[in-house]
């Protein structure tokens, strides 16, 4: 064992409390690390309210968690690692934040070989589809300032995108390795860059593989050409955030959409 980690949102706080208490009881000497939207937004408070936790990873976790794992494996000091909030001798230490990852293409694909795919299968579009359905993340960060959204706590407000070639490489890897034909883009705003979407659609078309996929979008980031290209190349569902039809409420939300 090096560490035990859990990630949770605010609505999962009670479950995080139960799990962290259970883990600490069973493995009292193993560092218990938390991340995700809730711990990232209020790291010090999270450590105070969940005494079983030892460490909080703030924001994007890949680089921070890697450095932490190396330090723990070497039994080295980790209290100064950027992006951490740690409990040490009864004191809570909040370190400097870590810069956002500039080039998302540098990140490796998720190591699905270590997981039971049946437990991480996204809902299928078709009830008869027996192949695994994967959640894919092709971009991070949303420049909008909607008051109800906490995405910026993890990913910031600058839109950062993987290249179309990198995304398609992951798609073909999942198809060739696991037989994937259906996937769901869980990005906040995959349609932010039209050229990237059109390039990805072109790569899917050239593959001649009958992929079917879903995505999230914002009504002022799509046009007829983009939606037609998406539909012609396997997109069967687009989820738009339609929180309210009331213009005054949309202004209060800072949604900044009037049509």
Rosetta silent file (secondary structure, phi, psi, omega in degrees, C-alpha in Angstrom):
SEQUENCE: XXXXXXXXXXXXXXXXXXXXXXXXXXXXXXXXXXXXXXXXXXXXXXXXXXXXXXXXXXXXXXXXXXXXXXXXXXXXXXXXXXXXXXXXXXXXXXXXXXXXXXXXXXXXXXXXXXXXXXXXXXXXXXXXXXXXXXXXXXXXXXXXXXXXXXXXXXXXXXXXXXXXXXXXXXXXXXXXXXXXXXXXXXXXXXXXXXXXXXXXXXXXXXXXXXXXXXXXXXXXXXXXXXXXXXXXXXXXXXXXXXXXXXXXXXXXXXXXXXX
SCORE:     score description
SCORE:     0.000 S_00000001
   1 L     0.000  139.086  171.462    0.000    0.000    0.000 S_00000001
   2 L  -112.820  -47.342  178.844    1.117    3.584   -0.732 S_00000001
   3 E  -161.277  166.223  171.819   -2.117    5.503   -0.248 S_00000001
   4 E  -121.862  132.598 -177.439   -5.888    5.255   -0.507 S_00000001
   5 E  -122.509  150.163  172.259   -7.736    7.900   -2.511 S_00000001
   6 E  -144.604  149.857  179.970  -11.314    9.033   -2.920 S_00000001
   7 E  -126.122  138.932 -178.322  -12.962   11.772   -4.943 S_00000001
   8 L  -155.482  155.874  173.084  -16.321   13.334   -4.175 S_00000001
   9 L   -97.793  173.643 -175.556  -18.740   16.162   -4.800 S_00000001
  10 H   -63.144  -37.268 -179.846  -20.641   18.021   -2.091 S_00000001
  11 H   -70.237   -8.259  177.909  -23.752   15.880   -2.470 S_00000001
  12 H  -105.855   13.584 -174.732  -21.539   12.851   -1.723 S_00000001
  13 H   -59.193  -45.756 -177.109  -20.112   14.307    1.493 S_00000001
  14 H   -61.638  -40.014  178.716  -21.952   11.927    3.826 S_00000001
  15 H   -69.062  -37.777  176.877  -20.733    8.899    1.865 S_00000001
  16 H   -63.359  -37.385  178.278  -17.183   10.293    1.832 S_00000001
  17 H   -64.658  -43.898  179.623  -17.409   10.682    5.593 S_00000001
  18 H   -64.378  -46.897 -176.829  -18.556    7.084    5.998 S_00000001
  19 H   -67.704  -43.185 -178.564  -15.915    5.664    3.661 S_00000001
  20 H   -64.221  -38.735  177.957  -13.024    7.706    5.023 S_00000001
  21 H   -64.919  -41.890  179.501  -13.879    6.687    8.584 S_00000001
  22 H   -65.172  -46.436 -178.860  -14.103    3.018    7.556 S_00000001
  23 H   -61.998  -43.777 -178.645  -10.826    3.088    5.597 S_00000001
  24 H   -65.902  -31.949  177.872   -8.942    4.780    8.435 S_00000001
  25 H   -68.762  -40.761 -177.950  -10.278    2.201   10.888 S_00000001
  26 H   -80.005  -37.283 -176.826   -9.123   -0.705    8.714 S_00000001
  27 L  -126.860   70.564 -172.419   -5.868    0.905    7.497 S_00000001
  28 L   -64.926  -22.595 -175.369   -4.896    3.399   10.191 S_00000001
  29 L  -101.022    1.768 -178.648   -1.308    3.856    8.988 S_00000001
  30 L   -96.170  128.319  178.078   -2.048    4.359    5.281 S_00000001
  31 E   -57.831  131.167  179.738   -2.316    7.986    4.015 S_00000001
  32 E  -107.757  118.180 -171.234   -5.894    8.755    3.009 S_00000001
  33 E  -115.283  136.273  179.004   -6.078   11.268    0.150 S_00000001
  34 E  -123.044  148.230  176.294   -9.156   13.108   -1.151 S_00000001
  35 E  -149.227 -173.242 -179.682   -9.740   15.106   -4.306 S_00000001
  36 L   105.098 -177.683 -173.846  -12.531   16.273   -6.558 S_00000001
  37 H   -58.523  -47.592 -176.697  -14.843   19.306   -6.598 S_00000001
  38 H   -66.258  -55.137  179.200  -15.732   19.465   -2.903 S_00000001
  39 H   -60.917  -34.250 -178.546  -12.241   19.019   -1.398 S_00000001
  40 H   -68.962  -33.261 -177.208  -10.717   21.284   -4.061 S_00000001
  41 H   -77.157  -34.124 -179.994  -13.110   24.132   -3.339 S_00000001
  42 L  -138.325   69.231 -173.343  -12.649   24.076    0.459 S_00000001
  43 H   -63.094  -45.600 -178.758   -9.538   21.962    1.205 S_00000001
  44 H   -64.385  -44.823  179.518   -8.811   23.197    4.730 S_00000001
  45 H   -63.019  -37.314  178.879  -12.439   22.908    5.783 S_00000001
  46 H   -61.458  -42.987  178.542  -12.623   19.424    4.265 S_00000001
  47 H   -66.875  -34.808  178.334   -9.704   18.272    6.396 S_00000001
  48 H   -69.759  -39.624 -174.971  -11.282   19.804    9.498 S_00000001
  49 H   -83.413  -19.606  177.998  -14.688   18.230    8.865 S_00000001
  50 L  -121.189   83.442 -174.288  -13.322   14.815    7.838 S_00000001
  51 L   -63.294  -16.437  178.487  -10.708   13.973   10.476 S_00000001
  52 L   -74.308  -20.732 -179.383   -9.940   10.600    8.865 S_00000001
  53 L   -75.492  146.562  176.489   -8.415   12.368    5.859 S_00000001
  54 L  -107.869  -33.474 -170.926   -4.699   13.099    5.781 S_00000001
  55 E  -143.849  143.786  170.513   -4.269   14.942    2.491 S_00000001
  56 E  -119.412  132.517  172.738   -6.343   16.884   -0.040 S_00000001
  57 E   -97.382  120.149 -176.865   -5.274   17.234   -3.681 S_00000001
  58 L   -94.006  131.448  174.916   -6.531   20.562   -5.008 S_00000001
  59 L    74.422 -151.382  179.261   -7.558   20.934   -8.654 S_00000001
  60 L   -58.163  131.637 -169.370   -6.153   18.759  -11.427 S_00000001
  61 L  -102.980  -10.645 -170.494   -4.644   15.765   -9.737 S_00000001
  62 H   -57.623  -56.955 -175.770   -2.446   13.943  -12.253 S_00000001
  63 H   -69.186  -42.683 -179.004    0.896   15.651  -11.604 S_00000001
  64 H   -62.270  -45.968 -178.334    0.252   16.313   -7.910 S_00000001
  65 H   -66.819  -35.777  177.539   -0.800   12.747   -7.208 S_00000001
  66 H   -62.827  -47.489  179.823    2.181   11.382   -9.132 S_00000001
  67 H   -63.754  -37.908  178.625    4.624   13.459   -7.081 S_00000001
  68 H   -65.005  -43.789 -179.389    2.855   12.447   -3.883 S_00000001
  69 H   -62.416  -41.699  178.964    3.012    8.740   -4.770 S_00000001
  70 H   -63.716  -44.119 -179.774    6.732    8.966   -5.520 S_00000001
  71 H   -62.807  -42.806  179.992    7.398   10.776   -2.235 S_00000001
  72 H   -66.097  -39.636 -179.765    5.404    8.229   -0.231 S_00000001
  73 H   -64.307  -33.301 -179.368    7.117    5.324   -1.968 S_00000001
  74 L   -92.621    0.626 -177.140   10.503    6.812   -1.080 S_00000001
  75 L    56.892   40.019 -179.389    9.361    7.768    2.408 S_00000001
  76 L  -101.157  164.822  179.043   10.313   11.361    1.547 S_00000001
  77 L   -69.688  133.230 -178.997    8.771   14.614    2.752 S_00000001
  78 L  -120.798    3.954 -171.049    5.731   15.607    0.716 S_00000001
  79 L   -69.435  -13.071 -179.726    4.440   18.581    2.689 S_00000001
  80 L  -105.353    5.720 -179.432    5.748   21.125    0.176 S_00000001
  81 L   -65.308  130.993  179.529    4.324   19.539   -2.994 S_00000001
  82 L   -61.866  140.205  177.654    2.316   22.060   -5.010 S_00000001
  83 L    90.601    1.729 -179.160   -1.422   21.426   -5.040 S_00000001
  84 E  -105.810  149.633  166.460   -1.577   19.707   -1.651 S_00000001
  85 E  -126.490  119.403 -169.737   -3.314   20.577    1.574 S_00000001
  86 E  -124.793  154.640  173.764   -1.978   18.326    4.329 S_00000001
  87 E  -102.347  122.823 -177.194   -2.544   17.521    7.973 S_00000001
  88 E  -140.113  114.541  178.622    0.707   17.425    9.911 S_00000001
  89 L    54.835   43.253  177.707    0.969   17.147   13.709 S_00000001
  90 L    81.236   -4.113 -179.397   -2.519   18.538   14.225 S_00000001
  91 E  -108.287  145.415  177.785   -1.870   21.491   11.914 S_00000001
  92 E  -102.776  122.879 -177.042   -3.353   21.983    8.430 S_00000001
  93 E  -112.256  119.940  178.719   -0.861   23.204    5.832 S_00000001
  94 E  -102.193  114.423 -178.073   -2.157   24.620    2.523 S_00000001
  95 L   -84.202  169.794  175.674    0.517   24.606   -0.171 S_00000001
  96 L   -59.995  144.003  179.040    0.824   26.746   -3.260 S_00000001
  97 L   -69.093  158.169 -179.901   -1.539   25.791   -6.051 S_00000001
  98 L   -98.616  135.722  176.652   -0.305   23.866   -9.068 S_00000001
  99 L   -59.412  150.052  177.884   -0.486   25.419  -12.562 S_00000001
 100 L   -66.547  150.727  179.737   -2.964   23.827  -14.943 S_00000001
 101 L   -68.274  122.612 -173.748   -1.607   21.246  -17.383 S_00000001
 102 L   -75.129  -44.515 -176.277   -0.756   23.146  -20.559 S_00000001
 103 L  -116.506  102.042 -177.003   -0.718   20.303  -23.090 S_00000001
 104 H   -68.859  -18.943  176.736   -3.364   17.663  -22.436 S_00000001
 105 H   -66.123  -18.094  179.501   -1.934   15.468  -25.209 S_00000001
 106 H   -73.756  -18.028 -177.888    0.963   14.751  -22.850 S_00000001
 107 L   -76.898  140.053  176.013   -1.305   12.802  -20.505 S_00000001
 108 L   -72.215  161.335  175.196   -1.492    9.024  -20.957 S_00000001
 109 L   -69.994  153.457  176.506   -4.813    7.337  -21.644 S_00000001
 110 L   -55.142  139.741 -177.143   -6.661    5.941  -18.600 S_00000001
 111 L   -85.295   73.491 -176.039   -5.283    2.530  -17.592 S_00000001
 112 H   -63.556  -20.074 -178.144   -8.529    0.621  -18.050 S_00000001
 113 H   -61.883  -17.887 -179.116   -6.679   -2.710  -17.856 S_00000001
 114 H   -91.714    1.016 -173.677   -6.661   -2.333  -14.075 S_00000001
 115 L  -123.650  155.973  173.069  -10.447   -2.007  -13.757 S_00000001
 116 L   -84.265  107.524 -173.363  -13.528   -4.145  -14.138 S_00000001
 117 H   -59.687  -28.151 -179.044  -15.194   -2.458  -17.111 S_00000001
 118 H   -62.353  -27.541 -178.311  -18.627   -3.681  -16.066 S_00000001
 119 H   -87.255   -8.934 -177.317  -18.468   -1.397  -13.024 S_00000001
 120 L  -123.976   18.823 -178.096  -17.473    1.685  -15.045 S_00000001
 121 L   -75.377  128.192  175.148  -19.733    1.268  -18.051 S_00000001
 122 L   -75.917  153.720 -178.962  -21.564    4.409  -19.134 S_00000001
 123 L   -59.465  142.153 -176.729  -25.255    3.975  -19.931 S_00000001
 124 L   -87.942  149.176  175.829  -25.816    2.671  -23.432 S_00000001
 125 L   -69.327  -35.079 -177.097  -27.844    4.439  -26.088 S_00000001
 126 L  -117.547  134.723 -179.050  -29.339    1.115  -27.135 S_00000001
 127 L   -64.673  -23.893 -176.282  -30.598   -1.553  -24.778 S_00000001
 128 L   -89.435   -2.837 -176.773  -29.302   -4.262  -27.115 S_00000001
 129 L   -79.897  115.435 -177.984  -25.728   -2.933  -27.173 S_00000001
 130 L   -98.349   -5.910  179.204  -23.512   -5.378  -25.283 S_00000001
 131 L   -79.717  153.019 -178.413  -20.161   -3.689  -25.997 S_00000001
 132 L   -65.104  146.197  178.884  -18.671   -1.440  -23.289 S_00000001
 133 E  -114.404  121.547 -173.752  -19.546    2.262  -23.367 S_00000001
 134 E  -104.901  146.799  169.893  -16.747    4.589  -22.282 S_00000001
 135 E   -90.982  127.393 -179.304  -16.751    8.124  -20.918 S_00000001
 136 E  -118.393  144.297  178.249  -14.130   10.230  -22.721 S_00000001
 137 L  -119.798  109.537 -175.133  -12.745   13.625  -21.748 S_00000001
 138 L  -101.094  -10.343 -179.552  -11.394   15.558  -24.732 S_00000001
 139 E  -155.161  165.513  178.443  -11.046   19.006  -23.170 S_00000001
 140 E  -139.012  149.373  175.627  -10.918   20.834  -19.862 S_00000001
 141 L    88.686  137.390  177.635  -11.956   24.253  -18.694 S_00000001
 142 L  -132.145  127.730 -177.092  -14.925   26.441  -19.583 S_00000001
 143 L   -76.916   -5.405 -177.390  -14.570   30.223  -20.067 S_00000001
 144 L   -81.343  165.561 -171.135  -18.143   30.909  -18.997 S_00000001
 145 L  -125.728   35.838  178.833  -19.082   32.152  -15.531 S_00000001
 146 L   -56.615  131.325 -172.376  -22.405   30.468  -14.740 S_00000001
 147 L   -68.294  -23.429 -173.996  -22.973   30.870  -11.004 S_00000001
 148 L   -88.909   -5.198 -172.132  -24.238   27.318  -10.466 S_00000001
 149 L  -103.260  136.487 -178.321  -21.222   25.543  -11.989 S_00000001
 150 L  -110.440   12.368 -176.840  -18.149   24.409  -10.058 S_00000001
 151 H   -57.521  -35.178 -176.029  -16.142   23.052  -12.991 S_00000001
 152 H   -65.326  -20.862  178.230  -13.602   25.868  -12.713 S_00000001
 153 H   -59.449  -36.122  179.562  -12.577   24.615   -9.256 S_00000001
 154 H   -95.084  -49.519 -167.098  -10.819   21.698  -10.930 S_00000001
 155 H  -105.093   -3.628 -179.134  -10.187   22.760  -14.509 S_00000001
 156 L    74.907 -176.739 -177.314  -10.083   26.560  -14.403 S_00000001
 157 L  -106.210    0.912  176.766  -11.823   28.888  -16.852 S_00000001
 158 L   -90.761  127.986  179.214   -9.360   28.601  -19.725 S_00000001
 159 L   -73.108  122.249  177.306  -10.452   26.164  -22.426 S_00000001
 160 E  -125.757  130.550 -172.677   -7.740   23.545  -23.017 S_00000001
 161 E  -127.682  142.920  167.239   -8.283   20.826  -25.577 S_00000001
 162 L   -72.337  151.756  178.589   -6.665   17.600  -26.644 S_00000001
 163 L   -69.516  156.448  178.145   -5.957   17.467  -30.350 S_00000001
 164 H   -60.192  -37.350  179.974   -8.419   15.686  -32.614 S_00000001
 165 H   -64.789  -39.296 -179.751   -5.677   13.190  -33.496 S_00000001
 166 H   -67.467  -41.992  178.398   -5.033   12.400  -29.829 S_00000001
 167 H   -62.724  -46.483 -177.847   -8.731   11.879  -29.101 S_00000001
 168 H   -65.190  -33.200  176.658   -9.157    9.656  -32.138 S_00000001
 169 H   -61.933  -41.040  177.480   -6.118    7.623  -31.120 S_00000001
 170 H   -66.903  -40.701  179.857   -7.804    6.888  -27.783 S_00000001
 171 H   -60.564  -46.684 -179.173  -11.075    6.039  -29.521 S_00000001
 172 H   -69.081  -33.914  176.427   -9.407    3.548  -31.861 S_00000001
 173 H   -62.142  -46.254 -179.774   -7.398    2.063  -28.981 S_00000001
 174 H   -65.973  -34.461  177.335  -10.589    1.439  -26.995 S_00000001
 175 H   -67.695  -48.106 -176.642  -12.261   -0.029  -30.074 S_00000001
 176 H   -69.687  -31.646 -175.203   -9.367   -2.348  -30.914 S_00000001
 177 H   -88.631  -40.461 -172.658   -8.780   -3.394  -27.272 S_00000001
 178 H  -121.026    2.313 -179.771  -12.299   -3.621  -25.843 S_00000001
 179 L    73.981   22.204 -177.500  -14.590   -3.609  -28.870 S_00000001
 180 L   -65.524  131.423  173.624  -15.968   -0.176  -28.017 S_00000001
 181 L  -122.911  -14.337 -177.133  -18.463    1.232  -30.498 S_00000001
 182 E  -127.875  137.004  178.461  -20.247    3.735  -28.262 S_00000001
 183 E  -148.379  162.605 -176.260  -18.798    6.527  -26.158 S_00000001
 184 E  -128.525  116.652  174.924  -19.849    9.639  -24.292 S_00000001
 185 E   -76.879  117.412 -176.851  -17.838   12.870  -24.294 S_00000001
 186 L   -99.078   12.868  174.555  -18.207   14.200  -20.753 S_00000001
 187 L   -55.235  151.392  171.202  -16.479   17.523  -21.476 S_00000001
 188 L   -65.925  -35.823 -168.995  -18.254   20.622  -20.252 S_00000001
 189 L  -153.742   69.279 -177.869  -17.954   22.162  -23.703 S_00000001
 190 H   -64.784  -23.979 -174.664  -16.563   19.946  -26.458 S_00000001
 191 H   -87.643   14.141 -177.165  -18.001   22.289  -29.118 S_00000001
 192 H   -64.741  -34.240 -178.108  -15.884   25.285  -28.116 S_00000001
 193 L  -117.080  105.920 -175.163  -13.541   24.845  -31.102 S_00000001
 194 H   -62.453  -44.510 -177.564  -15.398   24.144  -34.345 S_00000001
 195 H   -59.935  -38.362  179.466  -12.325   23.202  -36.394 S_00000001
 196 H   -65.159  -42.520  179.234  -11.323   20.583  -33.826 S_00000001
 197 H   -64.107  -43.340 -179.624  -14.799   19.025  -33.871 S_00000001
 198 H   -65.713  -37.938  177.176  -14.866   18.950  -37.660 S_00000001
 199 H   -64.475  -41.990  178.208  -11.405   17.353  -37.771 S_00000001
 200 H   -63.316  -42.812  178.103  -12.495   14.679  -35.296 S_00000001
 201 H   -60.541  -39.292  178.591  -15.618   13.980  -37.350 S_00000001
 202 H   -63.796  -41.788  178.663  -13.433   13.614  -40.445 S_00000001
 203 H   -64.354  -40.290  177.682  -11.178   11.097  -38.675 S_00000001
 204 H   -63.685  -42.545  179.789  -14.201    9.088  -37.545 S_00000001
 205 H   -62.902  -43.434 -178.950  -15.577    9.083  -41.090 S_00000001
 206 H   -65.229  -26.666 -179.311  -12.272    7.941  -42.572 S_00000001
 207 H   -71.194  -25.613 -177.752  -12.116    5.034  -40.114 S_00000001
 208 L    62.643   16.746  176.185  -15.379    3.602  -41.484 S_00000001
 209 L   -90.563  132.110 -174.934  -16.100    2.233  -37.981 S_00000001
 210 L   -77.406   63.195  178.304  -19.788    2.677  -37.030 S_00000001
 211 L   -69.085  148.046  171.909  -19.182    4.647  -33.837 S_00000001
 212 E  -129.807  134.823 -172.439  -22.121    6.169  -31.976 S_00000001
 213 E  -148.803  164.716 -177.878  -21.493    8.905  -29.447 S_00000001
 214 E  -126.768  162.318 -179.028  -22.920   11.574  -27.169 S_00000001
 215 E  -158.714  163.108  172.510  -21.694   15.002  -26.071 S_00000001
 216 E  -105.680  148.344 -179.098  -22.446   18.100  -24.004 S_00000001
 217 E  -153.055  175.229  176.972  -22.671   21.532  -25.600 S_00000001
 218 L  -125.112  138.227 -168.765  -23.824   25.096  -25.166 S_00000001
 219 H   -60.854  -26.814 -178.736  -26.355   26.565  -27.595 S_00000001
 220 H   -93.168   15.043  176.442  -24.145   29.518  -28.570 S_00000001
 221 H  -117.892    7.167 -179.791  -21.172   27.291  -29.482 S_00000001
 222 L  -122.824  156.986  171.012  -22.818   25.238  -32.235 S_00000001
 223 L  -140.540  177.332 -174.922  -24.042   25.948  -35.742 S_00000001
 224 H   -61.826  -40.764 -178.760  -25.782   23.936  -38.447 S_00000001
 225 H   -62.416  -44.427 -178.859  -22.542   22.855  -40.138 S_00000001
 226 H   -65.254  -47.138 -178.363  -21.048   21.527  -36.908 S_00000001
 227 H   -64.057  -36.780  178.345  -24.194   19.713  -35.829 S_00000001
 228 H   -65.329  -42.686  178.959  -24.623   18.190  -39.301 S_00000001
 229 H   -64.182  -41.114  178.263  -21.031   16.922  -39.274 S_00000001
 230 H   -62.077  -47.316 -179.117  -21.510   15.476  -35.798 S_00000001
 231 H   -62.504  -42.189 -177.280  -24.754   13.741  -36.807 S_00000001
 232 H   -69.481  -15.309 -176.592  -23.267   12.361  -40.027 S_00000001
 233 L  -122.636   35.926  166.270  -20.358   10.865  -38.108 S_00000001
 234 L   106.232  -11.229 -179.580  -22.046    9.042  -35.279 S_00000001
 235 E   -73.939  122.816 -176.957  -23.299   11.648  -32.805 S_00000001
 236 E  -115.236   -5.646 -178.679  -26.798   10.624  -31.724 S_00000001
 237 E  -155.463  133.304  174.033  -27.309   12.834  -28.689 S_00000001
 238 E  -128.044  124.803  178.678  -26.291   16.347  -27.591 S_00000001
 239 E   -98.234  121.757  175.915  -27.139   17.589  -24.106 S_00000001
 240 E  -105.566  145.328  176.121  -27.646   21.340  -23.746 S_00000001
 241 L   -82.461   97.509  178.444  -27.894   23.127  -20.422 S_00000001
 242 L  -109.006   81.490 -172.605  -31.403   24.581  -20.533 S_00000001
 243 L   -74.919  -33.208 -177.830  -31.714   25.651  -16.922 S_00000001
 244 L  -163.007  151.561  174.367  -34.591   28.083  -17.351 S_00000001
 245 L   -92.987   -1.088 -177.037  -36.682   29.866  -19.961 S_00000001
 246 L   -89.322  118.573 -177.371  -36.808   33.016  -17.849 S_00000001
 247 H   -61.441  -38.806 -179.844  -34.425   35.696  -19.130 S_00000001
 248 H   -63.184  -42.247  179.298  -34.204   37.384  -15.716 S_00000001
 249 H   -66.554  -38.471  178.045  -33.193   34.107  -14.045 S_00000001
 250 H   -62.339  -36.568  176.624  -30.614   33.475  -16.773 S_00000001
 251 H   -66.005  -40.762  177.495  -29.120   36.883  -16.025 S_00000001
 252 H   -62.980  -35.659  178.885  -28.947   36.031  -12.337 S_00000001
 253 H   -75.506  -11.603 -174.474  -27.201   32.794  -13.265 S_00000001
 254 L    59.346   38.225  179.479  -24.775   34.780  -15.466 S_00000001
 255 L   -70.549  -32.539  177.132  -25.577   32.307  -18.211 S_00000001
 256 L    59.901   37.976  172.958  -25.094   35.039  -20.835 S_00000001
 257 L  -128.921  126.247 -175.280  -27.443   33.435  -23.348 S_00000001
 258 L  -110.754  -22.474 -174.917  -30.421   35.438  -24.558 S_00000001
 259 L   -78.618    0.000    0.000  -31.796   33.480  -27.532 S_00000001
